[in-house]
Amino acid sequence: MAKKNDSGFQSSAGLMRYFDSENEKGLKISPRAVIGLAVGLVVIVLLANTLFPL
């Protein structure tokens, strides 16, 4: 019979502690800015592909 592995909470405790602590020194970017940059990059790539086809 296999042993029951009860180390789930103990092994995830470090990750929970890591994600609970917020770093105030990091760069803060709003979600709208990330989506805007992604859409802008797609538009630039599509325009470049249209204007300069290979």
Secondary structure, 3 states (H helix, E strand, C coil): CCCCCCCHHHHHHHHHHHHHCCCCCCCCCCHHHHHHHHHHHHHHHHHHHHHCCC
